[in-house]
Amino acid sequence: MVKNGEWFSGRMHGWGSCGGSSILPSPTKNSKTKDYKSISKMDEEVDKKITPTYLNPKNSFWATPRKVTDLKYCNFYHTMDIPGYGCVKGQWDLRRGIRKYLGGIEFKGKRVLDIGTASGFVCFYMENQGAEVVGCDLSEKQAWDMVPYANYNYKQLVAQRQNHIKKINNSFWLAHRAYKSRAKMVYTTVYEIPERLGMFDVTTLGCILVHLRDPFLALQKALKLTKEMVIITEPLYITNYPLTQIFGIFFPQMSFLPNPKVKIPSDSWWVLSPQIIKRFIGVLGFEKTKINYHIQYWFGQKRLLFTIVGYRTKE
């Protein structure tokens, strides 16, 4: 089990082998760094050796852990310092800014639903802080919210996406095993979260609303199971969508991302302002909120994000 202080030398102390703050286990001296490859290249080799069981027959909503030990079968969404593997690079490096990413909330003794777990960095961090964490994500068995452009051939794109998701799932289980985590996982869409999971003190949604066709429905489903607070982090697109985001600091704003002329993006839907998200969760009974803005690193480049913490005020 990942316990606070067991393999964590001190919150935000020290530096990992890839130059980030080492808030998860330090790598071994002989560990190697694996560079993040492009999605297209990593999807060329599909794991033929791993035959995962996706559901535990005793509790059909829990995913059974996969035995994954080889990095070549993984895609990492998060940069992580993994015991026995060293620094494994991913798209997002949250190590220096994880407390701001999660709104500065303390997690000790909390039961947390982590929606959009991906490689699990946020999940394992919260577990390290004393939380009981349940991850929730897609497997290749569930459909991504793809934008349905007319006259567009999705067959190859869907196959690539399925392989990519499978390898992201693998990265979670590799890290889960290395950290000796007790976090559980359920594979489902955010619109179909099983109520049998029970109630949670905290629900986190990290940079996933932008990828959902119906972000309000997703929040409605998730917050139905949330007793105390919700933590929502999203990117702030000041450069590309200045009016939406600048006015959105004060007023509810959202912009539709898909462009039919160029048929991109294929898997992103909305630019959501902080105020529209506050309006969404206010409708769902979380009217008391606080917000912070912070810098995180995406492929080594600085990106501005915002985090909203909403507190339940009404049932």
GUKENU-379756 format. One record per residue (C-alpha): x negated, y negated, z; residue number from 1; chain; residue in one letter. Coordinates in Angstrom, 1 decimal, decimal comma. Layout:
BEGIN
<pt u="X" v="Y" w="Z" nr="NUM" kette="A" rest="A"/>
...
***
This chain:
BEGIN
<pt u="0,0" v="0,0" w="0,0" nr="1" kette="A" rest="M"/>
<pt u="-1,2" v="-3,5" w="-0,8" nr="2" kette="A" rest="V"/>
<pt u="-1,5" v="-5,2" w="2,6" nr="3" kette="A" rest="K"/>
<pt u="-2,4" v="-8,7" w="3,4" nr="4" kette="A" rest="N"/>
<pt u="-6,2" v="-8,8" w="4,1" nr="5" kette="A" rest="G"/>
<pt u="-6,8" v="-5,2" w="3,2" nr="6" kette="A" rest="E"/>
<pt u="-8,5" v="-5,9" w="-0,1" nr="7" kette="A" rest="W"/>
<pt u="-8,0" v="-9,7" w="-0,1" nr="8" kette="A" rest="F"/>
<pt u="-10,9" v="-11,6" w="1,2" nr="9" kette="A" rest="S"/>
<pt u="-9,0" v="-14,8" w="1,7" nr="10" kette="A" rest="G"/>
<pt u="-6,3" v="-16,7" w="-0,1" nr="11" kette="A" rest="R"/>
<pt u="-7,8" v="-18,8" w="-2,9" nr="12" kette="A" rest="M"/>
<pt u="-11,4" v="-18,1" w="-1,7" nr="13" kette="A" rest="H"/>
<pt u="-14,2" v="-17,0" w="-3,9" nr="14" kette="A" rest="G"/>
<pt u="-14,4" v="-16,6" w="-7,6" nr="15" kette="A" rest="W"/>
<pt u="-13,6" v="-13,6" w="-9,8" nr="16" kette="A" rest="G"/>
<pt u="-16,0" v="-12,2" w="-12,4" nr="17" kette="A" rest="S"/>
<pt u="-14,1" v="-14,1" w="-15,2" nr="18" kette="A" rest="C"/>
<pt u="-14,5" v="-17,4" w="-13,5" nr="19" kette="A" rest="G"/>
<pt u="-11,1" v="-17,6" w="-11,9" nr="20" kette="A" rest="G"/>
<pt u="-10,1" v="-17,7" w="-8,2" nr="21" kette="A" rest="S"/>
<pt u="-10,2" v="-14,2" w="-6,8" nr="22" kette="A" rest="S"/>
<pt u="-6,9" v="-13,8" w="-5,1" nr="23" kette="A" rest="I"/>
<pt u="-6,5" v="-10,2" w="-6,1" nr="24" kette="A" rest="L"/>
<pt u="-9,1" v="-7,4" w="-5,4" nr="25" kette="A" rest="P"/>
<pt u="-12,7" v="-8,2" w="-6,4" nr="26" kette="A" rest="S"/>
<pt u="-14,2" v="-6,1" w="-9,2" nr="27" kette="A" rest="P"/>
<pt u="-17,0" v="-3,6" w="-8,7" nr="28" kette="A" rest="T"/>
<pt u="-20,6" v="-4,7" w="-9,5" nr="29" kette="A" rest="K"/>
<pt u="-20,8" v="-2,4" w="-12,5" nr="30" kette="A" rest="N"/>
<pt u="-17,4" v="-3,3" w="-14,0" nr="31" kette="A" rest="S"/>
<pt u="-17,1" v="-4,6" w="-17,5" nr="32" kette="A" rest="K"/>
<pt u="-15,0" v="-7,4" w="-18,8" nr="33" kette="A" rest="T"/>
<pt u="-12,4" v="-6,5" w="-21,5" nr="34" kette="A" rest="K"/>
<pt u="-11,5" v="-9,3" w="-23,8" nr="35" kette="A" rest="D"/>
<pt u="-7,9" v="-9,8" w="-24,7" nr="36" kette="A" rest="Y"/>
<pt u="-7,4" v="-8,7" w="-28,3" nr="37" kette="A" rest="K"/>
<pt u="-4,8" v="-10,0" w="-30,7" nr="38" kette="A" rest="S"/>
<pt u="-1,4" v="-8,3" w="-30,3" nr="39" kette="A" rest="I"/>
<pt u="-1,5" v="-7,1" w="-33,9" nr="40" kette="A" rest="S"/>
<pt u="-4,8" v="-5,3" w="-33,4" nr="41" kette="A" rest="K"/>
<pt u="-3,8" v="-3,8" w="-30,1" nr="42" kette="A" rest="M"/>
<pt u="-0,6" v="-2,5" w="-31,5" nr="43" kette="A" rest="D"/>
<pt u="-2,4" v="-0,6" w="-34,2" nr="44" kette="A" rest="E"/>
<pt u="-3,2" v="2,2" w="-31,8" nr="45" kette="A" rest="E"/>
<pt u="-0,2" v="3,7" w="-30,1" nr="46" kette="A" rest="V"/>
<pt u="-0,8" v="5,8" w="-27,0" nr="47" kette="A" rest="D"/>
<pt u="-0,3" v="9,4" w="-28,0" nr="48" kette="A" rest="K"/>
<pt u="-1,7" v="10,9" w="-24,8" nr="49" kette="A" rest="K"/>
<pt u="0,7" v="9,2" w="-22,3" nr="50" kette="A" rest="I"/>
<pt u="4,2" v="10,7" w="-22,3" nr="51" kette="A" rest="T"/>
<pt u="5,9" v="8,6" w="-19,5" nr="52" kette="A" rest="P"/>
<pt u="9,1" v="9,5" w="-17,7" nr="53" kette="A" rest="T"/>
<pt u="11,0" v="6,3" w="-17,7" nr="54" kette="A" rest="Y"/>
<pt u="13,6" v="7,1" w="-15,1" nr="55" kette="A" rest="L"/>
<pt u="13,3" v="8,9" w="-11,8" nr="56" kette="A" rest="N"/>
<pt u="16,0" v="11,6" w="-11,9" nr="57" kette="A" rest="P"/>
<pt u="16,8" v="11,2" w="-8,2" nr="58" kette="A" rest="K"/>
<pt u="17,4" v="7,4" w="-8,5" nr="59" kette="A" rest="N"/>
<pt u="18,2" v="6,8" w="-12,1" nr="60" kette="A" rest="S"/>
<pt u="17,4" v="3,1" w="-12,0" nr="61" kette="A" rest="F"/>
<pt u="13,8" v="3,5" w="-10,7" nr="62" kette="A" rest="W"/>
<pt u="11,0" v="3,9" w="-13,2" nr="63" kette="A" rest="A"/>
<pt u="8,6" v="6,8" w="-12,4" nr="64" kette="A" rest="T"/>
<pt u="5,0" v="5,6" w="-12,3" nr="65" kette="A" rest="P"/>
<pt u="2,9" v="6,4" w="-15,4" nr="66" kette="A" rest="R"/>
<pt u="-0,6" v="7,8" w="-14,9" nr="67" kette="A" rest="K"/>
<pt u="-2,6" v="5,3" w="-17,0" nr="68" kette="A" rest="V"/>
<pt u="-6,4" v="5,0" w="-16,4" nr="69" kette="A" rest="T"/>
<pt u="-7,7" v="3,8" w="-19,8" nr="70" kette="A" rest="D"/>
<pt u="-7,6" v="0,1" w="-20,7" nr="71" kette="A" rest="L"/>
<pt u="-7,3" v="0,9" w="-24,4" nr="72" kette="A" rest="K"/>
<pt u="-3,7" v="2,0" w="-23,8" nr="73" kette="A" rest="Y"/>
<pt u="-2,9" v="-1,4" w="-22,3" nr="74" kette="A" rest="C"/>
<pt u="-2,0" v="-5,0" w="-23,2" nr="75" kette="A" rest="N"/>
<pt u="-2,6" v="-7,4" w="-20,3" nr="76" kette="A" rest="F"/>
<pt u="-0,3" v="-10,4" w="-20,1" nr="77" kette="A" rest="Y"/>
<pt u="-2,2" v="-11,6" w="-17,0" nr="78" kette="A" rest="H"/>
<pt u="-5,9" v="-12,0" w="-16,4" nr="79" kette="A" rest="T"/>
<pt u="-6,6" v="-9,8" w="-13,4" nr="80" kette="A" rest="M"/>
<pt u="-9,5" v="-8,6" w="-11,3" nr="81" kette="A" rest="D"/>
<pt u="-8,8" v="-4,9" w="-11,0" nr="82" kette="A" rest="I"/>
<pt u="-10,7" v="-2,5" w="-8,6" nr="83" kette="A" rest="P"/>
<pt u="-12,8" v="-0,1" w="-10,7" nr="84" kette="A" rest="G"/>
<pt u="-12,3" v="-2,1" w="-13,9" nr="85" kette="A" rest="Y"/>
<pt u="-13,5" v="-5,6" w="-13,1" nr="86" kette="A" rest="G"/>
<pt u="-12,0" v="-8,7" w="-14,8" nr="87" kette="A" rest="C"/>
<pt u="-9,5" v="-7,8" w="-17,4" nr="88" kette="A" rest="V"/>
<pt u="-8,5" v="-10,8" w="-19,5" nr="89" kette="A" rest="K"/>
<pt u="-4,9" v="-11,5" w="-20,5" nr="90" kette="A" rest="G"/>
<pt u="-2,9" v="-14,3" w="-22,1" nr="91" kette="A" rest="Q"/>
<pt u="-2,2" v="-16,1" w="-18,8" nr="92" kette="A" rest="W"/>
<pt u="-4,7" v="-16,8" w="-16,0" nr="93" kette="A" rest="D"/>
<pt u="-2,7" v="-17,7" w="-12,9" nr="94" kette="A" rest="L"/>
<pt u="-5,4" v="-16,9" w="-10,4" nr="95" kette="A" rest="R"/>
<pt u="-6,3" v="-20,5" w="-9,5" nr="96" kette="A" rest="R"/>
<pt u="-2,7" v="-21,8" w="-9,5" nr="97" kette="A" rest="G"/>
<pt u="-0,6" v="-18,9" w="-8,3" nr="98" kette="A" rest="I"/>
<pt u="0,7" v="-20,7" w="-5,2" nr="99" kette="A" rest="R"/>
<pt u="1,9" v="-23,7" w="-7,2" nr="100" kette="A" rest="K"/>
<pt u="3,3" v="-21,3" w="-9,8" nr="101" kette="A" rest="Y"/>
<pt u="5,5" v="-19,8" w="-7,0" nr="102" kette="A" rest="L"/>
<pt u="6,4" v="-23,1" w="-5,5" nr="103" kette="A" rest="G"/>
<pt u="4,3" v="-22,7" w="-2,4" nr="104" kette="A" rest="G"/>
<pt u="6,7" v="-20,2" w="-0,8" nr="105" kette="A" rest="I"/>
<pt u="5,7" v="-17,8" w="1,9" nr="106" kette="A" rest="E"/>
<pt u="6,7" v="-14,2" w="1,1" nr="107" kette="A" rest="F"/>
<pt u="5,9" v="-12,4" w="4,3" nr="108" kette="A" rest="K"/>
<pt u="8,8" v="-10,1" w="5,3" nr="109" kette="A" rest="G"/>
<pt u="10,8" v="-11,0" w="2,1" nr="110" kette="A" rest="K"/>
<pt u="12,4" v="-8,6" w="-0,3" nr="111" kette="A" rest="R"/>
<pt u="11,7" v="-10,0" w="-3,7" nr="112" kette="A" rest="V"/>
<pt u="13,1" v="-9,3" w="-7,2" nr="113" kette="A" rest="L"/>
<pt u="10,4" v="-10,2" w="-9,8" nr="114" kette="A" rest="D"/>
<pt u="12,0" v="-10,5" w="-13,2" nr="115" kette="A" rest="I"/>
<pt u="9,7" v="-10,4" w="-16,1" nr="116" kette="A" rest="G"/>
<pt u="6,9" v="-8,6" w="-14,2" nr="117" kette="A" rest="T"/>
<pt u="4,7" v="-7,9" w="-17,3" nr="118" kette="A" rest="A"/>
<pt u="1,2" v="-6,8" w="-16,1" nr="119" kette="A" rest="S"/>
<pt u="2,2" v="-7,5" w="-12,5" nr="120" kette="A" rest="G"/>
<pt u="-0,2" v="-10,2" w="-11,3" nr="121" kette="A" rest="F"/>
<pt u="2,6" v="-12,2" w="-9,6" nr="122" kette="A" rest="V"/>
<pt u="4,2" v="-9,0" w="-8,3" nr="123" kette="A" rest="C"/>
<pt u="1,0" v="-7,8" w="-6,7" nr="124" kette="A" rest="F"/>
<pt u="0,2" v="-11,2" w="-5,3" nr="125" kette="A" rest="Y"/>
<pt u="3,6" v="-11,4" w="-3,5" nr="126" kette="A" rest="M"/>
<pt u="3,1" v="-7,9" w="-2,2" nr="127" kette="A" rest="E"/>
<pt u="-0,3" v="-8,9" w="-0,9" nr="128" kette="A" rest="N"/>
<pt u="1,4" v="-11,7" w="1,0" nr="129" kette="A" rest="Q"/>
<pt u="3,6" v="-9,3" w="2,8" nr="130" kette="A" rest="G"/>
<pt u="6,7" v="-9,0" w="0,5" nr="131" kette="A" rest="A"/>
<pt u="8,5" v="-5,8" w="-0,5" nr="132" kette="A" rest="E"/>
<pt u="8,7" v="-6,3" w="-4,3" nr="133" kette="A" rest="V"/>
<pt u="10,9" v="-4,8" w="-7,0" nr="134" kette="A" rest="V"/>
<pt u="9,7" v="-5,5" w="-10,6" nr="135" kette="A" rest="G"/>
<pt u="12,2" v="-5,8" w="-13,4" nr="136" kette="A" rest="C"/>
<pt u="11,2" v="-5,7" w="-17,0" nr="137" kette="A" rest="D"/>
<pt u="11,8" v="-4,3" w="-20,5" nr="138" kette="A" rest="L"/>
<pt u="10,4" v="-1,0" w="-21,7" nr="139" kette="A" rest="S"/>
<pt u="10,2" v="-0,1" w="-25,4" nr="140" kette="A" rest="E"/>
<pt u="13,6" v="1,5" w="-24,8" nr="141" kette="A" rest="K"/>
<pt u="15,3" v="-1,9" w="-24,4" nr="142" kette="A" rest="Q"/>
<pt u="15,8" v="-4,5" w="-27,1" nr="143" kette="A" rest="A"/>
<pt u="14,1" v="-7,9" w="-26,9" nr="144" kette="A" rest="W"/>
<pt u="16,3" v="-11,0" w="-27,6" nr="145" kette="A" rest="D"/>
<pt u="15,0" v="-11,4" w="-31,2" nr="146" kette="A" rest="M"/>
<pt u="16,3" v="-14,4" w="-33,2" nr="147" kette="A" rest="V"/>
<pt u="18,6" v="-13,0" w="-36,0" nr="148" kette="A" rest="P"/>
<pt u="17,4" v="-15,0" w="-39,0" nr="149" kette="A" rest="Y"/>
<pt u="19,3" v="-14,2" w="-42,2" nr="150" kette="A" rest="A"/>
<pt u="17,4" v="-12,3" w="-44,9" nr="151" kette="A" rest="N"/>
<pt u="14,6" v="-11,3" w="-42,5" nr="152" kette="A" rest="Y"/>
<pt u="13,1" v="-7,8" w="-42,3" nr="153" kette="A" rest="N"/>
<pt u="12,8" v="-7,0" w="-38,7" nr="154" kette="A" rest="Y"/>
<pt u="11,8" v="-3,3" w="-39,0" nr="155" kette="A" rest="K"/>
<pt u="8,0" v="-3,9" w="-38,7" nr="156" kette="A" rest="Q"/>
<pt u="8,4" v="-6,7" w="-36,2" nr="157" kette="A" rest="L"/>
<pt u="10,5" v="-4,5" w="-33,9" nr="158" kette="A" rest="V"/>
<pt u="8,1" v="-1,6" w="-34,1" nr="159" kette="A" rest="A"/>
<pt u="5,2" v="-3,9" w="-33,2" nr="160" kette="A" rest="Q"/>
<pt u="7,2" v="-5,4" w="-30,4" nr="161" kette="A" rest="R"/>
<pt u="8,0" v="-1,9" w="-29,0" nr="162" kette="A" rest="Q"/>
<pt u="4,3" v="-0,9" w="-29,1" nr="163" kette="A" rest="N"/>
<pt u="3,3" v="-4,1" w="-27,5" nr="164" kette="A" rest="H"/>
<pt u="5,9" v="-3,8" w="-24,6" nr="165" kette="A" rest="I"/>
<pt u="4,8" v="-0,2" w="-24,0" nr="166" kette="A" rest="K"/>
<pt u="1,2" v="-1,3" w="-23,6" nr="167" kette="A" rest="K"/>
<pt u="2,2" v="-4,1" w="-21,2" nr="168" kette="A" rest="I"/>
<pt u="4,1" v="-1,5" w="-19,2" nr="169" kette="A" rest="N"/>
<pt u="1,0" v="0,6" w="-19,2" nr="170" kette="A" rest="N"/>
<pt u="-1,1" v="-2,3" w="-17,9" nr="171" kette="A" rest="S"/>
<pt u="1,3" v="-2,7" w="-14,9" nr="172" kette="A" rest="F"/>
<pt u="1,0" v="1,0" w="-14,0" nr="173" kette="A" rest="W"/>
<pt u="-2,8" v="1,0" w="-14,4" nr="174" kette="A" rest="L"/>
<pt u="-3,1" v="-2,0" w="-12,0" nr="175" kette="A" rest="A"/>
<pt u="-0,4" v="-0,5" w="-9,7" nr="176" kette="A" rest="H"/>
<pt u="-2,5" v="2,6" w="-9,3" nr="177" kette="A" rest="R"/>
<pt u="-5,7" v="0,7" w="-8,8" nr="178" kette="A" rest="A"/>
<pt u="-4,2" v="-1,6" w="-6,2" nr="179" kette="A" rest="Y"/>
<pt u="-2,4" v="1,3" w="-4,4" nr="180" kette="A" rest="K"/>
<pt u="0,7" v="-0,7" w="-4,7" nr="181" kette="A" rest="S"/>
<pt u="4,1" v="0,4" w="-3,4" nr="182" kette="A" rest="R"/>
<pt u="6,1" v="-2,0" w="-5,6" nr="183" kette="A" rest="A"/>
<pt u="8,9" v="-0,4" w="-7,5" nr="184" kette="A" rest="K"/>
<pt u="9,9" v="-1,0" w="-11,1" nr="185" kette="A" rest="M"/>
<pt u="13,2" v="-0,9" w="-12,9" nr="186" kette="A" rest="V"/>
<pt u="13,4" v="-1,0" w="-16,8" nr="187" kette="A" rest="Y"/>
<pt u="16,4" v="-2,9" w="-18,0" nr="188" kette="A" rest="T"/>
<pt u="17,5" v="-6,1" w="-19,7" nr="189" kette="A" rest="T"/>
<pt u="18,0" v="-9,1" w="-17,4" nr="190" kette="A" rest="V"/>
<pt u="21,7" v="-9,0" w="-18,4" nr="191" kette="A" rest="Y"/>
<pt u="22,1" v="-5,5" w="-17,0" nr="192" kette="A" rest="E"/>
<pt u="20,3" v="-5,5" w="-13,6" nr="193" kette="A" rest="I"/>
<pt u="21,8" v="-2,7" w="-11,6" nr="194" kette="A" rest="P"/>
<pt u="23,8" v="-3,9" w="-8,6" nr="195" kette="A" rest="E"/>
<pt u="22,7" v="-0,7" w="-6,8" nr="196" kette="A" rest="R"/>
<pt u="19,3" v="-2,3" w="-6,3" nr="197" kette="A" rest="L"/>
<pt u="20,9" v="-4,1" w="-3,4" nr="198" kette="A" rest="G"/>
<pt u="20,4" v="-7,7" w="-2,3" nr="199" kette="A" rest="M"/>
<pt u="17,1" v="-9,7" w="-2,4" nr="200" kette="A" rest="F"/>
<pt u="15,9" v="-12,6" w="-0,3" nr="201" kette="A" rest="D"/>
<pt u="14,1" v="-14,1" w="-3,2" nr="202" kette="A" rest="V"/>
<pt u="14,2" v="-13,8" w="-7,0" nr="203" kette="A" rest="T"/>
<pt u="11,5" v="-15,0" w="-9,3" nr="204" kette="A" rest="T"/>
<pt u="11,7" v="-15,7" w="-13,0" nr="205" kette="A" rest="L"/>
<pt u="8,3" v="-16,6" w="-14,5" nr="206" kette="A" rest="G"/>
<pt u="8,4" v="-18,1" w="-18,0" nr="207" kette="A" rest="C"/>
<pt u="11,2" v="-15,8" w="-19,3" nr="208" kette="A" rest="I"/>
<pt u="14,3" v="-18,2" w="-19,7" nr="209" kette="A" rest="L"/>
<pt u="12,6" v="-19,6" w="-22,9" nr="210" kette="A" rest="V"/>
<pt u="12,8" v="-16,0" w="-24,4" nr="211" kette="A" rest="H"/>
<pt u="16,5" v="-15,4" w="-23,6" nr="212" kette="A" rest="L"/>
<pt u="19,4" v="-16,0" w="-25,9" nr="213" kette="A" rest="R"/>
<pt u="21,6" v="-16,6" w="-22,9" nr="214" kette="A" rest="D"/>
<pt u="19,6" v="-18,0" w="-20,0" nr="215" kette="A" rest="P"/>
<pt u="22,6" v="-18,9" w="-17,9" nr="216" kette="A" rest="F"/>
<pt u="24,0" v="-15,4" w="-18,1" nr="217" kette="A" rest="L"/>
<pt u="20,6" v="-14,1" w="-17,0" nr="218" kette="A" rest="A"/>
<pt u="20,6" v="-16,4" w="-14,0" nr="219" kette="A" rest="L"/>
<pt u="24,2" v="-15,5" w="-13,2" nr="220" kette="A" rest="Q"/>
<pt u="23,3" v="-11,7" w="-13,1" nr="221" kette="A" rest="K"/>
<pt u="20,1" v="-12,2" w="-11,1" nr="222" kette="A" rest="A"/>
<pt u="21,4" v="-14,7" w="-8,5" nr="223" kette="A" rest="L"/>
<pt u="24,4" v="-12,5" w="-7,8" nr="224" kette="A" rest="K"/>
<pt u="21,8" v="-10,3" w="-6,0" nr="225" kette="A" rest="L"/>
<pt u="19,9" v="-13,2" w="-4,3" nr="226" kette="A" rest="T"/>
<pt u="20,6" v="-14,2" w="-0,7" nr="227" kette="A" rest="K"/>
<pt u="18,2" v="-17,1" w="0,0" nr="228" kette="A" rest="E"/>
<pt u="16,2" v="-18,6" w="-2,8" nr="229" kette="A" rest="M"/>
<pt u="15,2" v="-18,4" w="-6,5" nr="230" kette="A" rest="V"/>
<pt u="11,9" v="-19,5" w="-8,0" nr="231" kette="A" rest="I"/>
<pt u="11,9" v="-20,4" w="-11,7" nr="232" kette="A" rest="I"/>
<pt u="8,8" v="-21,4" w="-13,7" nr="233" kette="A" rest="T"/>
<pt u="9,0" v="-22,6" w="-17,3" nr="234" kette="A" rest="E"/>
<pt u="6,6" v="-24,4" w="-19,7" nr="235" kette="A" rest="P"/>
<pt u="6,9" v="-28,2" w="-20,1" nr="236" kette="A" rest="L"/>
<pt u="6,7" v="-28,9" w="-23,9" nr="237" kette="A" rest="Y"/>
<pt u="5,8" v="-32,6" w="-23,7" nr="238" kette="A" rest="I"/>
<pt u="3,8" v="-32,7" w="-27,0" nr="239" kette="A" rest="T"/>
<pt u="6,3" v="-30,9" w="-29,2" nr="240" kette="A" rest="N"/>
<pt u="9,6" v="-31,9" w="-27,6" nr="241" kette="A" rest="Y"/>
<pt u="8,9" v="-35,2" w="-25,8" nr="242" kette="A" rest="P"/>
<pt u="12,5" v="-36,5" w="-25,7" nr="243" kette="A" rest="L"/>
<pt u="13,9" v="-33,3" w="-24,3" nr="244" kette="A" rest="T"/>
<pt u="11,3" v="-33,0" w="-21,6" nr="245" kette="A" rest="Q"/>
<pt u="10,8" v="-36,6" w="-20,7" nr="246" kette="A" rest="I"/>
<pt u="14,5" v="-37,4" w="-20,5" nr="247" kette="A" rest="F"/>
<pt u="14,9" v="-33,9" w="-19,0" nr="248" kette="A" rest="G"/>
<pt u="13,0" v="-35,0" w="-15,9" nr="249" kette="A" rest="I"/>
<pt u="16,1" v="-37,2" w="-15,2" nr="250" kette="A" rest="F"/>
<pt u="18,9" v="-35,7" w="-17,2" nr="251" kette="A" rest="F"/>
<pt u="20,0" v="-32,1" w="-18,2" nr="252" kette="A" rest="P"/>
<pt u="18,5" v="-31,4" w="-21,7" nr="253" kette="A" rest="Q"/>
<pt u="17,9" v="-28,4" w="-23,8" nr="254" kette="A" rest="M"/>
<pt u="16,7" v="-27,9" w="-27,4" nr="255" kette="A" rest="S"/>
<pt u="17,2" v="-25,0" w="-29,8" nr="256" kette="A" rest="F"/>
<pt u="13,8" v="-23,6" w="-30,9" nr="257" kette="A" rest="L"/>
<pt u="14,5" v="-21,3" w="-33,9" nr="258" kette="A" rest="P"/>
<pt u="13,8" v="-23,0" w="-37,3" nr="259" kette="A" rest="N"/>
<pt u="15,6" v="-21,3" w="-40,2" nr="260" kette="A" rest="P"/>
<pt u="13,3" v="-22,9" w="-42,8" nr="261" kette="A" rest="K"/>
<pt u="10,1" v="-21,2" w="-41,6" nr="262" kette="A" rest="V"/>
<pt u="11,8" v="-18,4" w="-39,5" nr="263" kette="A" rest="K"/>
<pt u="9,8" v="-19,0" w="-36,4" nr="264" kette="A" rest="I"/>
<pt u="9,8" v="-18,4" w="-33,5" nr="265" kette="A" rest="P"/>
<pt u="11,1" v="-14,9" w="-33,5" nr="266" kette="A" rest="S"/>
<pt u="11,3" v="-14,4" w="-29,8" nr="267" kette="A" rest="D"/>
<pt u="11,8" v="-17,8" w="-28,2" nr="268" kette="A" rest="S"/>
<pt u="15,1" v="-19,7" w="-28,0" nr="269" kette="A" rest="W"/>
<pt u="15,2" v="-22,8" w="-25,9" nr="270" kette="A" rest="W"/>
<pt u="13,2" v="-25,7" w="-24,5" nr="271" kette="A" rest="V"/>
<pt u="14,8" v="-26,1" w="-21,1" nr="272" kette="A" rest="L"/>
<pt u="14,3" v="-29,3" w="-19,0" nr="273" kette="A" rest="S"/>
<pt u="14,0" v="-29,2" w="-15,2" nr="274" kette="A" rest="P"/>
<pt u="17,4" v="-30,9" w="-14,8" nr="275" kette="A" rest="Q"/>
<pt u="19,3" v="-28,4" w="-17,0" nr="276" kette="A" rest="I"/>
<pt u="17,9" v="-25,5" w="-14,9" nr="277" kette="A" rest="I"/>
<pt u="18,8" v="-27,3" w="-11,7" nr="278" kette="A" rest="K"/>
<pt u="22,3" v="-27,7" w="-13,1" nr="279" kette="A" rest="R"/>
<pt u="22,5" v="-24,0" w="-14,0" nr="280" kette="A" rest="F"/>
<pt u="21,5" v="-22,8" w="-10,6" nr="281" kette="A" rest="I"/>
<pt u="23,6" v="-25,5" w="-8,9" nr="282" kette="A" rest="G"/>
<pt u="26,7" v="-24,0" w="-10,5" nr="283" kette="A" rest="V"/>
<pt u="25,7" v="-20,6" w="-9,1" nr="284" kette="A" rest="L"/>
<pt u="25,4" v="-21,8" w="-5,6" nr="285" kette="A" rest="G"/>
<pt u="21,8" v="-23,0" w="-5,3" nr="286" kette="A" rest="F"/>
<pt u="22,3" v="-26,8" w="-5,1" nr="287" kette="A" rest="E"/>
<pt u="19,3" v="-27,6" w="-2,9" nr="288" kette="A" rest="K"/>
<pt u="16,1" v="-27,7" w="-5,0" nr="289" kette="A" rest="T"/>
<pt u="12,5" v="-28,8" w="-5,0" nr="290" kette="A" rest="K"/>
<pt u="10,3" v="-29,1" w="-8,1" nr="291" kette="A" rest="I"/>
<pt u="6,5" v="-29,2" w="-8,7" nr="292" kette="A" rest="N"/>
<pt u="4,4" v="-29,6" w="-11,8" nr="293" kette="A" rest="Y"/>
<pt u="1,2" v="-27,7" w="-12,3" nr="294" kette="A" rest="H"/>
<pt u="-1,5" v="-26,7" w="-14,7" nr="295" kette="A" rest="I"/>
<pt u="-2,1" v="-23,0" w="-15,6" nr="296" kette="A" rest="Q"/>
<pt u="-4,4" v="-21,5" w="-18,2" nr="297" kette="A" rest="Y"/>
<pt u="-3,1" v="-19,8" w="-21,4" nr="298" kette="A" rest="W"/>
<pt u="-5,9" v="-18,2" w="-23,5" nr="299" kette="A" rest="F"/>
<pt u="-8,3" v="-20,5" w="-21,6" nr="300" kette="A" rest="G"/>
<pt u="-6,4" v="-23,7" w="-22,5" nr="301" kette="A" rest="Q"/>
<pt u="-4,6" v="-25,9" w="-20,0" nr="302" kette="A" rest="K"/>
<pt u="-0,8" v="-25,7" w="-20,1" nr="303" kette="A" rest="R"/>
<pt u="1,6" v="-27,9" w="-18,1" nr="304" kette="A" rest="L"/>
<pt u="4,4" v="-26,0" w="-16,3" nr="305" kette="A" rest="L"/>
<pt u="7,1" v="-26,8" w="-13,8" nr="306" kette="A" rest="F"/>
<pt u="8,5" v="-24,7" w="-11,0" nr="307" kette="A" rest="T"/>
<pt u="11,9" v="-25,1" w="-9,4" nr="308" kette="A" rest="I"/>
<pt u="12,7" v="-23,5" w="-6,1" nr="309" kette="A" rest="V"/>
<pt u="16,4" v="-23,3" w="-5,5" nr="310" kette="A" rest="G"/>
<pt u="18,0" v="-22,6" w="-2,1" nr="311" kette="A" rest="Y"/>
<pt u="21,4" v="-21,0" w="-1,7" nr="312" kette="A" rest="R"/>
<pt u="23,9" v="-23,5" w="-0,3" nr="313" kette="A" rest="T"/>
<pt u="27,2" v="-21,7" w="-1,3" nr="314" kette="A" rest="K"/>
<pt u="28,3" v="-18,1" w="-1,7" nr="315" kette="A" rest="E"/>
***
